[in-house]
């Protein structure tokens, strides 16, 4: 069982370090956009980008965002 770290969260790096003491750990070099869904802004960013890329929802959602931006004068 991994103890909680800073802010009461289970830290990924602590979990990996603990696992390394018992077995091999492999890494994967990820190419692409990474979103920090551990915070609200990152979660929203990920959802907006996924929605825009969605083949069915994307066009309507893009129009919605464009209309919203015009109405709010960003």
CHARMM internal coordinates of N, CA and C (Angstrom, degrees):
IC EDIT
DIST 1 N 1 CA 1.4600
DIST 1 CA 1 C 1.5211
ANGL 1 N 1 CA 1 C 108.57
DIST 1 C 2 N 1.3078
ANGL 1 CA 1 C 2 N 115.41
DIHE 1 N 1 CA 1 C 2 N 130.24
DIST 2 N 2 CA 1.4673
ANGL 1 C 2 N 2 CA 121.51
DIHE 1 CA 1 C 2 N 2 CA -178.30
DIST 2 CA 2 C 1.5268
ANGL 2 N 2 CA 2 C 109.55
DIHE 1 C 2 N 2 CA 2 C -88.85
DIST 2 C 3 N 1.3335
ANGL 2 CA 2 C 3 N 118.23
DIHE 2 N 2 CA 2 C 3 N 123.88
DIST 3 N 3 CA 1.4707
ANGL 2 C 3 N 3 CA 119.38
DIHE 2 CA 2 C 3 N 3 CA 177.46
DIST 3 CA 3 C 1.5271
ANGL 3 N 3 CA 3 C 110.85
DIHE 2 C 3 N 3 CA 3 C -69.70
DIST 3 C 4 N 1.3000
ANGL 3 CA 3 C 4 N 115.23
DIHE 3 N 3 CA 3 C 4 N 156.26
DIST 4 N 4 CA 1.4635
ANGL 3 C 4 N 4 CA 120.74
DIHE 3 CA 3 C 4 N 4 CA 179.36
DIST 4 CA 4 C 1.5250
ANGL 4 N 4 CA 4 C 109.81
DIHE 3 C 4 N 4 CA 4 C -75.06
DIST 4 C 5 N 1.3254
ANGL 4 CA 4 C 5 N 114.97
DIHE 4 N 4 CA 4 C 5 N 146.55
DIST 5 N 5 CA 1.4588
ANGL 4 C 5 N 5 CA 120.73
DIHE 4 CA 4 C 5 N 5 CA -178.85
DIST 5 CA 5 C 1.5112
ANGL 5 N 5 CA 5 C 111.34
DIHE 4 C 5 N 5 CA 5 C -107.25
DIST 5 C 6 N 1.3276
ANGL 5 CA 5 C 6 N 115.57
DIHE 5 N 5 CA 5 C 6 N -142.00
DIST 6 N 6 CA 1.4611
ANGL 5 C 6 N 6 CA 123.51
DIHE 5 CA 5 C 6 N 6 CA -178.08
DIST 6 CA 6 C 1.5227
ANGL 6 N 6 CA 6 C 110.46
DIHE 5 C 6 N 6 CA 6 C -56.97
DIST 6 C 7 N 1.3142
ANGL 6 CA 6 C 7 N 116.59
DIHE 6 N 6 CA 6 C 7 N 133.04
DIST 7 N 7 CA 1.4596
ANGL 6 C 7 N 7 CA 121.27
DIHE 6 CA 6 C 7 N 7 CA 178.18
DIST 7 CA 7 C 1.5086
ANGL 7 N 7 CA 7 C 113.79
DIHE 6 C 7 N 7 CA 7 C 69.58
DIST 7 C 8 N 1.3321
ANGL 7 CA 7 C 8 N 117.20
DIHE 7 N 7 CA 7 C 8 N 14.87
DIST 8 N 8 CA 1.4575
ANGL 7 C 8 N 8 CA 120.32
DIHE 7 CA 7 C 8 N 8 CA 179.43
DIST 8 CA 8 C 1.5177
ANGL 8 N 8 CA 8 C 113.69
DIHE 7 C 8 N 8 CA 8 C 76.33
DIST 8 C 9 N 1.3416
ANGL 8 CA 8 C 9 N 117.16
DIHE 8 N 8 CA 8 C 9 N 10.40
DIST 9 N 9 CA 1.4656
ANGL 8 C 9 N 9 CA 121.28
DIHE 8 CA 8 C 9 N 9 CA -178.75
DIST 9 CA 9 C 1.5193
ANGL 9 N 9 CA 9 C 110.35
DIHE 8 C 9 N 9 CA 9 C -94.75
DIST 9 C 10 N 1.3061
ANGL 9 CA 9 C 10 N 115.72
DIHE 9 N 9 CA 9 C 10 N 152.88
DIST 10 N 10 CA 1.4562
ANGL 9 C 10 N 10 CA 120.84
DIHE 9 CA 9 C 10 N 10 CA 170.84
DIST 10 CA 10 C 1.5214
ANGL 10 N 10 CA 10 C 106.04
DIHE 9 C 10 N 10 CA 10 C -84.02
DIST 10 C 11 N 1.3275
ANGL 10 CA 10 C 11 N 116.36
DIHE 10 N 10 CA 10 C 11 N 117.87
DIST 11 N 11 CA 1.4561
ANGL 10 C 11 N 11 CA 122.03
DIHE 10 CA 10 C 11 N 11 CA -175.18
DIST 11 CA 11 C 1.5247
ANGL 11 N 11 CA 11 C 110.89
DIHE 10 C 11 N 11 CA 11 C -84.54
DIST 11 C 12 N 1.3237
ANGL 11 CA 11 C 12 N 116.42
DIHE 11 N 11 CA 11 C 12 N 131.00
DIST 12 N 12 CA 1.4568
ANGL 11 C 12 N 12 CA 121.79
DIHE 11 CA 11 C 12 N 12 CA 179.88
DIST 12 CA 12 C 1.5237
ANGL 12 N 12 CA 12 C 111.32
DIHE 11 C 12 N 12 CA 12 C -58.52
DIST 12 C 13 N 1.3279
ANGL 12 CA 12 C 13 N 116.96
DIHE 12 N 12 CA 12 C 13 N -44.21
DIST 13 N 13 CA 1.4626
ANGL 12 C 13 N 13 CA 119.89
DIHE 12 CA 12 C 13 N 13 CA -178.06
DIST 13 CA 13 C 1.5255
ANGL 13 N 13 CA 13 C 111.36
DIHE 12 C 13 N 13 CA 13 C -63.61
DIST 13 C 14 N 1.3240
ANGL 13 CA 13 C 14 N 118.07
DIHE 13 N 13 CA 13 C 14 N -36.87
DIST 14 N 14 CA 1.4696
ANGL 13 C 14 N 14 CA 120.70
DIHE 13 CA 13 C 14 N 14 CA 176.80
DIST 14 CA 14 C 1.5283
ANGL 14 N 14 CA 14 C 110.40
DIHE 13 C 14 N 14 CA 14 C -66.19
DIST 14 C 15 N 1.3231
ANGL 14 CA 14 C 15 N 116.33
DIHE 14 N 14 CA 14 C 15 N -40.40
DIST 15 N 15 CA 1.4633
ANGL 14 C 15 N 15 CA 120.64
DIHE 14 CA 14 C 15 N 15 CA 178.44
DIST 15 CA 15 C 1.5165
ANGL 15 N 15 CA 15 C 111.98
DIHE 14 C 15 N 15 CA 15 C -63.58
DIST 15 C 16 N 1.3216
ANGL 15 CA 15 C 16 N 116.83
DIHE 15 N 15 CA 15 C 16 N -41.70
DIST 16 N 16 CA 1.4677
ANGL 15 C 16 N 16 CA 120.95
DIHE 15 CA 15 C 16 N 16 CA 178.54
DIST 16 CA 16 C 1.5213
ANGL 16 N 16 CA 16 C 110.23
DIHE 15 C 16 N 16 CA 16 C -65.63
DIST 16 C 17 N 1.3338
ANGL 16 CA 16 C 17 N 117.19
DIHE 16 N 16 CA 16 C 17 N -43.34
DIST 17 N 17 CA 1.4693
ANGL 16 C 17 N 17 CA 120.90
DIHE 16 CA 16 C 17 N 17 CA 178.93
DIST 17 CA 17 C 1.5268
ANGL 17 N 17 CA 17 C 110.53
DIHE 16 C 17 N 17 CA 17 C -60.68
DIST 17 C 18 N 1.3238
ANGL 17 CA 17 C 18 N 117.08
DIHE 17 N 17 CA 17 C 18 N -40.65
DIST 18 N 18 CA 1.4614
ANGL 17 C 18 N 18 CA 121.30
DIHE 17 CA 17 C 18 N 18 CA 178.23
DIST 18 CA 18 C 1.5271
ANGL 18 N 18 CA 18 C 111.00
DIHE 17 C 18 N 18 CA 18 C -65.28
DIST 18 C 19 N 1.3140
ANGL 18 CA 18 C 19 N 116.64
DIHE 18 N 18 CA 18 C 19 N -42.11
DIST 19 N 19 CA 1.4593
ANGL 18 C 19 N 19 CA 121.14
DIHE 18 CA 18 C 19 N 19 CA 179.27
DIST 19 CA 19 C 1.5266
ANGL 19 N 19 CA 19 C 111.49
DIHE 18 C 19 N 19 CA 19 C -64.85
DIST 19 C 20 N 1.3389
ANGL 19 CA 19 C 20 N 116.38
DIHE 19 N 19 CA 19 C 20 N -36.76
DIST 20 N 20 CA 1.4661
ANGL 19 C 20 N 20 CA 121.16
DIHE 19 CA 19 C 20 N 20 CA 179.62
DIST 20 CA 20 C 1.5299
ANGL 20 N 20 CA 20 C 112.38
DIHE 19 C 20 N 20 CA 20 C -60.48
DIST 20 C 21 N 1.3121
ANGL 20 CA 20 C 21 N 116.69
DIHE 20 N 20 CA 20 C 21 N -27.44
DIST 21 N 21 CA 1.4687
ANGL 20 C 21 N 21 CA 120.05
DIHE 20 CA 20 C 21 N 21 CA 179.19
DIST 21 CA 21 C 1.5267
ANGL 21 N 21 CA 21 C 111.54
DIHE 20 C 21 N 21 CA 21 C -72.96
DIST 21 C 22 N 1.3401
ANGL 21 CA 21 C 22 N 117.13
DIHE 21 N 21 CA 21 C 22 N -16.50
DIST 22 N 22 CA 1.4688
ANGL 21 C 22 N 22 CA 120.32
DIHE 21 CA 21 C 22 N 22 CA -176.71
DIST 22 CA 22 C 1.5216
ANGL 22 N 22 CA 22 C 113.95
DIHE 21 C 22 N 22 CA 22 C -111.71
DIST 22 C 23 N 1.3292
ANGL 22 CA 22 C 23 N 117.69
DIHE 22 N 22 CA 22 C 23 N -27.72
DIST 23 N 23 CA 1.4626
ANGL 22 C 23 N 23 CA 120.29
DIHE 22 CA 22 C 23 N 23 CA -175.71
DIST 23 CA 23 C 1.5177
ANGL 23 N 23 CA 23 C 110.98
DIHE 22 C 23 N 23 CA 23 C -159.74
DIST 23 C 24 N 1.3318
ANGL 23 CA 23 C 24 N 115.17
DIHE 23 N 23 CA 23 C 24 N 173.67
DIST 24 N 24 CA 1.4596
ANGL 23 C 24 N 24 CA 120.65
DIHE 23 CA 23 C 24 N 24 CA 177.83
DIST 24 CA 24 C 1.5216
ANGL 24 N 24 CA 24 C 109.90
DIHE 23 C 24 N 24 CA 24 C -71.07
DIST 24 C 25 N 1.3051
ANGL 24 CA 24 C 25 N 115.15
DIHE 24 N 24 CA 24 C 25 N 146.19
DIST 25 N 25 CA 1.4609
ANGL 24 C 25 N 25 CA 121.66
DIHE 24 CA 24 C 25 N 25 CA 176.40
DIST 25 CA 25 C 1.5295
ANGL 25 N 25 CA 25 C 107.13
DIHE 24 C 25 N 25 CA 25 C -124.59
DIST 25 C 26 N 1.3063
ANGL 25 CA 25 C 26 N 116.13
DIHE 25 N 25 CA 25 C 26 N 132.77
DIST 26 N 26 CA 1.4510
ANGL 25 C 26 N 26 CA 121.59
DIHE 25 CA 25 C 26 N 26 CA -179.27
DIST 26 CA 26 C 1.5207
ANGL 26 N 26 CA 26 C 109.85
DIHE 25 C 26 N 26 CA 26 C -111.40
DIST 26 C 27 N 1.3106
ANGL 26 CA 26 C 27 N 115.30
DIHE 26 N 26 CA 26 C 27 N 151.94
DIST 27 N 27 CA 1.4609
ANGL 26 C 27 N 27 CA 120.61
DIHE 26 CA 26 C 27 N 27 CA -179.58
DIST 27 CA 27 C 1.5236
ANGL 27 N 27 CA 27 C 109.70
DIHE 26 C 27 N 27 CA 27 C -115.72
DIST 27 C 28 N 1.3116
ANGL 27 CA 27 C 28 N 114.79
DIHE 27 N 27 CA 27 C 28 N 159.87
DIST 28 N 28 CA 1.4538
ANGL 27 C 28 N 28 CA 121.55
DIHE 27 CA 27 C 28 N 28 CA 176.32
DIST 28 CA 28 C 1.5224
ANGL 28 N 28 CA 28 C 107.44
DIHE 27 C 28 N 28 CA 28 C -132.95
DIST 28 C 29 N 1.3211
ANGL 28 CA 28 C 29 N 116.21
DIHE 28 N 28 CA 28 C 29 N 123.09
DIST 29 N 29 CA 1.4649
ANGL 28 C 29 N 29 CA 120.30
DIHE 28 CA 28 C 29 N 29 CA 178.64
DIST 29 CA 29 C 1.5202
ANGL 29 N 29 CA 29 C 107.69
DIHE 28 C 29 N 29 CA 29 C -79.72
DIST 29 C 30 N 1.3021
ANGL 29 CA 29 C 30 N 115.25
DIHE 29 N 29 CA 29 C 30 N 108.57
DIST 30 N 30 CA 1.4642
ANGL 29 C 30 N 30 CA 122.69
DIHE 29 CA 29 C 30 N 30 CA -175.86
DIST 30 CA 30 C 1.5185
ANGL 30 N 30 CA 30 C 109.80
DIHE 29 C 30 N 30 CA 30 C -88.12
DIST 30 C 31 N 1.3236
ANGL 30 CA 30 C 31 N 115.83
DIHE 30 N 30 CA 30 C 31 N 130.24
DIST 31 N 31 CA 1.4572
ANGL 30 C 31 N 31 CA 121.08
DIHE 30 CA 30 C 31 N 31 CA 175.39
DIST 31 CA 31 C 1.5164
ANGL 31 N 31 CA 31 C 107.56
DIHE 30 C 31 N 31 CA 31 C -112.16
DIST 31 C 32 N 1.2935
ANGL 31 CA 31 C 32 N 116.64
DIHE 31 N 31 CA 31 C 32 N 119.41
DIST 32 N 32 CA 1.4576
ANGL 31 C 32 N 32 CA 121.01
DIHE 31 CA 31 C 32 N 32 CA -178.58
DIST 32 CA 32 C 1.5176
ANGL 32 N 32 CA 32 C 109.68
DIHE 31 C 32 N 32 CA 32 C 150.38
DIST 32 C 33 N 1.2850
ANGL 32 CA 32 C 33 N 115.23
DIHE 32 N 32 CA 32 C 33 N -169.78
DIST 33 N 33 CA 1.4535
ANGL 32 C 33 N 33 CA 120.95
DIHE 32 CA 32 C 33 N 33 CA -179.15
DIST 33 CA 33 C 1.5232
ANGL 33 N 33 CA 33 C 109.85
DIHE 32 C 33 N 33 CA 33 C -88.32
DIST 33 C 34 N 1.3148
ANGL 33 CA 33 C 34 N 115.63
DIHE 33 N 33 CA 33 C 34 N 133.16
DIST 34 N 34 CA 1.4592
ANGL 33 C 34 N 34 CA 121.38
DIHE 33 CA 33 C 34 N 34 CA 177.22
DIST 34 CA 34 C 1.5180
ANGL 34 N 34 CA 34 C 107.95
DIHE 33 C 34 N 34 CA 34 C -109.83
DIST 34 C 35 N 1.3005
ANGL 34 CA 34 C 35 N 115.90
DIHE 34 N 34 CA 34 C 35 N 133.58
DIST 35 N 35 CA 1.4627
ANGL 34 C 35 N 35 CA 121.63
DIHE 34 CA 34 C 35 N 35 CA 179.04
DIST 35 CA 35 C 1.5185
ANGL 35 N 35 CA 35 C 108.65
DIHE 34 C 35 N 35 CA 35 C -115.18
DIST 35 C 36 N 1.3022
ANGL 35 CA 35 C 36 N 116.45
DIHE 35 N 35 CA 35 C 36 N 136.11
DIST 36 N 36 CA 1.4575
ANGL 35 C 36 N 36 CA 121.03
DIHE 35 CA 35 C 36 N 36 CA 176.60
DIST 36 CA 36 C 1.5257
ANGL 36 N 36 CA 36 C 107.78
DIHE 35 C 36 N 36 CA 36 C -89.12
DIST 36 C 37 N 1.3157
ANGL 36 CA 36 C 37 N 116.02
DIHE 36 N 36 CA 36 C 37 N 89.22
DIST 37 N 37 CA 1.4678
ANGL 36 C 37 N 37 CA 120.70
DIHE 36 CA 36 C 37 N 37 CA -178.22
DIST 37 CA 37 C 1.5247
ANGL 37 N 37 CA 37 C 111.71
DIHE 36 C 37 N 37 CA 37 C -80.14
DIST 37 C 38 N 1.3371
ANGL 37 CA 37 C 38 N 116.21
DIHE 37 N 37 CA 37 C 38 N 6.62
DIST 38 N 38 CA 1.4492
ANGL 37 C 38 N 38 CA 120.51
DIHE 37 CA 37 C 38 N 38 CA 174.02
DIST 38 CA 38 C 1.5106
ANGL 38 N 38 CA 38 C 112.25
DIHE 37 C 38 N 38 CA 38 C -81.66
DIST 38 C 39 N 1.3268
ANGL 38 CA 38 C 39 N 116.60
DIHE 38 N 38 CA 38 C 39 N -6.29
DIST 39 N 39 CA 1.4642
ANGL 38 C 39 N 39 CA 119.27
DIHE 38 CA 38 C 39 N 39 CA 173.76
DIST 39 CA 39 C 1.5282
ANGL 39 N 39 CA 39 C 108.72
DIHE 38 C 39 N 39 CA 39 C -128.25
DIST 39 C 40 N 1.2943
ANGL 39 CA 39 C 40 N 116.70
DIHE 39 N 39 CA 39 C 40 N 158.23
DIST 40 N 40 CA 1.4625
ANGL 39 C 40 N 40 CA 121.79
DIHE 39 CA 39 C 40 N 40 CA -172.37
DIST 40 CA 40 C 1.5191
ANGL 40 N 40 CA 40 C 112.87
DIHE 39 C 40 N 40 CA 40 C -63.25
DIST 40 C 41 N 1.3258
ANGL 40 CA 40 C 41 N 117.20
DIHE 40 N 40 CA 40 C 41 N -41.22
DIST 41 N 41 CA 1.4646
ANGL 40 C 41 N 41 CA 120.15
DIHE 40 CA 40 C 41 N 41 CA -178.55
DIST 41 CA 41 C 1.5332
ANGL 41 N 41 CA 41 C 110.96
DIHE 40 C 41 N 41 CA 41 C -64.48
DIST 41 C 42 N 1.3206
ANGL 41 CA 41 C 42 N 117.14
DIHE 41 N 41 CA 41 C 42 N -44.51
DIST 42 N 42 CA 1.4648
ANGL 41 C 42 N 42 CA 120.89
DIHE 41 CA 41 C 42 N 42 CA 178.23
DIST 42 CA 42 C 1.5120
ANGL 42 N 42 CA 42 C 111.99
DIHE 41 C 42 N 42 CA 42 C -63.47
DIST 42 C 43 N 1.3168
ANGL 42 CA 42 C 43 N 116.81
DIHE 42 N 42 CA 42 C 43 N -38.75
DIST 43 N 43 CA 1.4657
ANGL 42 C 43 N 43 CA 121.51
DIHE 42 CA 42 C 43 N 43 CA 177.74
DIST 43 CA 43 C 1.5268
ANGL 43 N 43 CA 43 C 110.32
DIHE 42 C 43 N 43 CA 43 C -61.90
DIST 43 C 44 N 1.3439
ANGL 43 CA 43 C 44 N 116.80
DIHE 43 N 43 CA 43 C 44 N -44.66
DIST 44 N 44 CA 1.4578
ANGL 43 C 44 N 44 CA 120.97
DIHE 43 CA 43 C 44 N 44 CA 179.01
DIST 44 CA 44 C 1.5282
ANGL 44 N 44 CA 44 C 111.27
DIHE 43 C 44 N 44 CA 44 C -66.03
DIST 44 C 45 N 1.3202
ANGL 44 CA 44 C 45 N 117.23
DIHE 44 N 44 CA 44 C 45 N -41.34
DIST 45 N 45 CA 1.4609
ANGL 44 C 45 N 45 CA 120.60
DIHE 44 CA 44 C 45 N 45 CA 178.62
DIST 45 CA 45 C 1.5237
ANGL 45 N 45 CA 45 C 110.94
DIHE 44 C 45 N 45 CA 45 C -59.84
DIST 45 C 46 N 1.3179
ANGL 45 CA 45 C 46 N 116.82
DIHE 45 N 45 CA 45 C 46 N -45.15
DIST 46 N 46 CA 1.4634
ANGL 45 C 46 N 46 CA 120.72
DIHE 45 CA 45 C 46 N 46 CA 179.58
DIST 46 CA 46 C 1.5201
ANGL 46 N 46 CA 46 C 110.90
DIHE 45 C 46 N 46 CA 46 C -61.10
DIST 46 C 47 N 1.3134
ANGL 46 CA 46 C 47 N 117.25
DIHE 46 N 46 CA 46 C 47 N -43.83
DIST 47 N 47 CA 1.4632
ANGL 46 C 47 N 47 CA 120.63
DIHE 46 CA 46 C 47 N 47 CA -178.40
DIST 47 CA 47 C 1.5235
ANGL 47 N 47 CA 47 C 112.40
DIHE 46 C 47 N 47 CA 47 C -66.77
DIST 47 C 48 N 1.3347
ANGL 47 CA 47 C 48 N 116.87
DIHE 47 N 47 CA 47 C 48 N -40.13
DIST 48 N 48 CA 1.4645
ANGL 47 C 48 N 48 CA 120.22
DIHE 47 CA 47 C 48 N 48 CA 179.05
DIST 48 CA 48 C 1.5283
ANGL 48 N 48 CA 48 C 109.99
DIHE 47 C 48 N 48 CA 48 C -64.20
DIST 48 C 49 N 1.3296
ANGL 48 CA 48 C 49 N 117.11
DIHE 48 N 48 CA 48 C 49 N -46.64
DIST 49 N 49 CA 1.4620
ANGL 48 C 49 N 49 CA 119.15
DIHE 48 CA 48 C 49 N 49 CA -178.63
DIST 49 CA 49 C 1.5237
ANGL 49 N 49 CA 49 C 112.18
DIHE 48 C 49 N 49 CA 49 C -66.49
DIST 49 C 50 N 1.3198
ANGL 49 CA 49 C 50 N 117.06
DIHE 49 N 49 CA 49 C 50 N -39.07
DIST 50 N 50 CA 1.4677
ANGL 49 C 50 N 50 CA 119.50
DIHE 49 CA 49 C 50 N 50 CA 176.69
DIST 50 CA 50 C 1.5189
ANGL 50 N 50 CA 50 C 110.79
DIHE 49 C 50 N 50 CA 50 C -64.88
DIST 50 C 51 N 1.3219
ANGL 50 CA 50 C 51 N 116.97
DIHE 50 N 50 CA 50 C 51 N -40.02
DIST 51 N 51 CA 1.4648
ANGL 50 C 51 N 51 CA 120.30
DIHE 50 CA 50 C 51 N 51 CA 178.90
DIST 51 CA 51 C 1.5183
ANGL 51 N 51 CA 51 C 110.89
DIHE 50 C 51 N 51 CA 51 C -64.61
DIST 51 C 52 N 1.3314
ANGL 51 CA 51 C 52 N 117.72
DIHE 51 N 51 CA 51 C 52 N -41.82
DIST 52 N 52 CA 1.4600
ANGL 51 C 52 N 52 CA 121.00
DIHE 51 CA 51 C 52 N 52 CA 179.62
DIST 52 CA 52 C 1.5287
ANGL 52 N 52 CA 52 C 111.72
DIHE 51 C 52 N 52 CA 52 C -64.08
DIST 52 C 53 N 1.3259
ANGL 52 CA 52 C 53 N 117.19
DIHE 52 N 52 CA 52 C 53 N -32.57
DIST 53 N 53 CA 1.4642
ANGL 52 C 53 N 53 CA 121.43
DIHE 52 CA 52 C 53 N 53 CA -179.62
DIST 53 CA 53 C 1.5256
ANGL 53 N 53 CA 53 C 113.48
DIHE 52 C 53 N 53 CA 53 C -83.91
DIST 53 C 54 N 1.3230
ANGL 53 CA 53 C 54 N 116.99
DIHE 53 N 53 CA 53 C 54 N -10.09
DIST 54 N 54 CA 1.4649
ANGL 53 C 54 N 54 CA 120.53
DIHE 53 CA 53 C 54 N 54 CA -176.67
DIST 54 CA 54 C 1.5310
ANGL 54 N 54 CA 54 C 109.60
DIHE 53 C 54 N 54 CA 54 C -69.67
DIST 54 C 55 N 1.3363
ANGL 54 CA 54 C 55 N 117.90
DIHE 54 N 54 CA 54 C 55 N 130.73
DIST 55 N 55 CA 1.4654
ANGL 54 C 55 N 55 CA 120.15
DIHE 54 CA 54 C 55 N 55 CA -175.75
DIST 55 CA 55 C 1.5282
ANGL 55 N 55 CA 55 C 114.38
DIHE 54 C 55 N 55 CA 55 C -63.17
DIST 55 C 56 N 1.3142
ANGL 55 CA 55 C 56 N 118.17
DIHE 55 N 55 CA 55 C 56 N -31.32
DIST 56 N 56 CA 1.4623
ANGL 55 C 56 N 56 CA 121.00
DIHE 55 CA 55 C 56 N 56 CA -178.52
DIST 56 CA 56 C 1.5277
ANGL 56 N 56 CA 56 C 112.00
DIHE 55 C 56 N 56 CA 56 C -94.44
DIST 56 C 57 N 1.3109
ANGL 56 CA 56 C 57 N 116.62
DIHE 56 N 56 CA 56 C 57 N -45.29
DIST 57 N 57 CA 1.4633
ANGL 56 C 57 N 57 CA 121.39
DIHE 56 CA 56 C 57 N 57 CA -175.88
DIST 57 CA 57 C 1.5228
ANGL 57 N 57 CA 57 C 113.76
DIHE 56 C 57 N 57 CA 57 C -83.62
DIST 57 C 58 N 1.3182
ANGL 57 CA 57 C 58 N 116.89
DIHE 57 N 57 CA 57 C 58 N -26.47
DIST 58 N 58 CA 1.4583
ANGL 57 C 58 N 58 CA 121.69
DIHE 57 CA 57 C 58 N 58 CA -172.67
DIST 58 CA 58 C 1.5180
ANGL 58 N 58 CA 58 C 115.93
DIHE 57 C 58 N 58 CA 58 C -53.88
DIST 58 C 59 N 1.3381
ANGL 58 CA 58 C 59 N 118.70
DIHE 58 N 58 CA 58 C 59 N -52.61
DIST 59 N 59 CA 1.4708
ANGL 58 C 59 N 59 CA 118.66
DIHE 58 CA 58 C 59 N 59 CA -176.72
DIST 59 CA 59 C 1.5342
ANGL 59 N 59 CA 59 C 113.39
DIHE 58 C 59 N 59 CA 59 C -59.68
DIST 59 C 60 N 1.3034
ANGL 59 CA 59 C 60 N 117.89
DIHE 59 N 59 CA 59 C 60 N -45.81
DIST 60 N 60 CA 1.4616
ANGL 59 C 60 N 60 CA 120.80
DIHE 59 CA 59 C 60 N 60 CA 179.65
DIST 60 CA 60 C 1.5174
ANGL 60 N 60 CA 60 C 112.45
DIHE 59 C 60 N 60 CA 60 C -67.10
DIST 60 C 61 N 1.3232
ANGL 60 CA 60 C 61 N 116.36
DIHE 60 N 60 CA 60 C 61 N -37.54
DIST 61 N 61 CA 1.4626
ANGL 60 C 61 N 61 CA 120.69
DIHE 60 CA 60 C 61 N 61 CA 179.81
DIST 61 CA 61 C 1.5269
ANGL 61 N 61 CA 61 C 110.35
DIHE 60 C 61 N 61 CA 61 C -68.82
DIST 61 C 62 N 1.3403
ANGL 61 CA 61 C 62 N 116.52
DIHE 61 N 61 CA 61 C 62 N -38.59
DIST 62 N 62 CA 1.4649
ANGL 61 C 62 N 62 CA 121.04
DIHE 61 CA 61 C 62 N 62 CA 177.56
DIST 62 CA 62 C 1.5332
ANGL 62 N 62 CA 62 C 110.12
DIHE 61 C 62 N 62 CA 62 C -61.54
DIST 62 C 63 N 1.3355
ANGL 62 CA 62 C 63 N 116.89
DIHE 62 N 62 CA 62 C 63 N -44.06
DIST 63 N 63 CA 1.4610
ANGL 62 C 63 N 63 CA 121.27
DIHE 62 CA 62 C 63 N 63 CA 177.72
DIST 63 CA 63 C 1.5244
ANGL 63 N 63 CA 63 C 110.42
DIHE 62 C 63 N 63 CA 63 C -61.41
DIST 63 C 64 N 1.3281
ANGL 63 CA 63 C 64 N 116.01
DIHE 63 N 63 CA 63 C 64 N -43.89
DIST 64 N 64 CA 1.4642
ANGL 63 C 64 N 64 CA 120.60
DIHE 63 CA 63 C 64 N 64 CA 177.97
DIST 64 CA 64 C 1.5271
ANGL 64 N 64 CA 64 C 110.87
DIHE 63 C 64 N 64 CA 64 C -57.42
DIST 64 C 65 N 1.3284
ANGL 64 CA 64 C 65 N 117.45
DIHE 64 N 64 CA 64 C 65 N -47.08
DIST 65 N 65 CA 1.4664
ANGL 64 C 65 N 65 CA 120.63
DIHE 64 CA 64 C 65 N 65 CA -178.66
DIST 65 CA 65 C 1.5324
ANGL 65 N 65 CA 65 C 111.59
DIHE 64 C 65 N 65 CA 65 C -65.57
DIST 65 C 66 N 1.3244
ANGL 65 CA 65 C 66 N 116.68
DIHE 65 N 65 CA 65 C 66 N -38.93
DIST 66 N 66 CA 1.4588
ANGL 65 C 66 N 66 CA 119.74
DIHE 65 CA 65 C 66 N 66 CA 178.38
DIST 66 CA 66 C 1.5352
ANGL 66 N 66 CA 66 C 110.74
DIHE 65 C 66 N 66 CA 66 C -64.18
DIST 66 C 67 N 1.3308
ANGL 66 CA 66 C 67 N 116.31
DIHE 66 N 66 CA 66 C 67 N -44.20
DIST 67 N 67 CA 1.4687
ANGL 66 C 67 N 67 CA 120.42
DIHE 66 CA 66 C 67 N 67 CA 177.58
DIST 67 CA 67 C 1.5253
ANGL 67 N 67 CA 67 C 111.25
DIHE 66 C 67 N 67 CA 67 C -63.73
DIST 67 C 68 N 1.3114
ANGL 67 CA 67 C 68 N 116.60
DIHE 67 N 67 CA 67 C 68 N -40.02
DIST 68 N 68 CA 1.4570
ANGL 67 C 68 N 68 CA 121.25
DIHE 67 CA 67 C 68 N 68 CA 178.55
DIST 68 CA 68 C 1.5227
ANGL 68 N 68 CA 68 C 110.55
DIHE 67 C 68 N 68 CA 68 C -63.96
DIST 68 C 69 N 1.3214
ANGL 68 CA 68 C 69 N 116.92
DIHE 68 N 68 CA 68 C 69 N -43.66
DIST 69 N 69 CA 1.4727
ANGL 68 C 69 N 69 CA 120.88
DIHE 68 CA 68 C 69 N 69 CA -179.54
DIST 69 CA 69 C 1.5316
ANGL 69 N 69 CA 69 C 110.26
DIHE 68 C 69 N 69 CA 69 C -62.78
DIST 69 C 70 N 1.3186
ANGL 69 CA 69 C 70 N 117.25
DIHE 69 N 69 CA 69 C 70 N -40.47
DIST 70 N 70 CA 1.4763
ANGL 69 C 70 N 70 CA 120.43
DIHE 69 CA 69 C 70 N 70 CA 178.13
DIST 70 CA 70 C 1.5181
ANGL 70 N 70 CA 70 C 110.97
DIHE 69 C 70 N 70 CA 70 C -64.78
DIST 70 C 71 N 1.3321
ANGL 70 CA 70 C 71 N 116.16
DIHE 70 N 70 CA 70 C 71 N -43.62
DIST 71 N 71 CA 1.4662
ANGL 70 C 71 N 71 CA 121.09
DIHE 70 CA 70 C 71 N 71 CA -177.57
DIST 71 CA 71 C 1.5339
ANGL 71 N 71 CA 71 C 111.92
DIHE 70 C 71 N 71 CA 71 C -67.45
DIST 71 C 72 N 1.3001
ANGL 71 CA 71 C 72 N 116.47
DIHE 71 N 71 CA 71 C 72 N -33.68
DIST 72 N 72 CA 1.4692
ANGL 71 C 72 N 72 CA 121.01
DIHE 71 CA 71 C 72 N 72 CA -177.82
DIST 72 CA 72 C 1.5108
ANGL 72 N 72 CA 72 C 112.81
DIHE 71 C 72 N 72 CA 72 C -93.85
DIST 72 C 73 N 1.3327
ANGL 72 CA 72 C 73 N 116.98
DIHE 72 N 72 CA 72 C 73 N -5.97
DIST 73 N 73 CA 1.4804
ANGL 72 C 73 N 73 CA 123.80
DIHE 72 CA 72 C 73 N 73 CA 179.43
DIST 73 CA 73 C 1.5178
ANGL 73 N 73 CA 73 C 111.99
DIHE 72 C 73 N 73 CA 73 C 49.79
DIST 73 C 74 N 1.3239
ANGL 73 CA 73 C 74 N 115.65
DIHE 73 N 73 CA 73 C 74 N 60.07
DIST 74 N 74 CA 1.4734
ANGL 73 C 74 N 74 CA 121.26
DIHE 73 CA 73 C 74 N 74 CA 178.37
DIST 74 CA 74 C 1.4932
ANGL 74 N 74 CA 74 C 110.16
DIHE 73 C 74 N 74 CA 74 C -68.26
END
COOR INIT
IC SEED 1 N 1 CA 1 C
IC BUILD
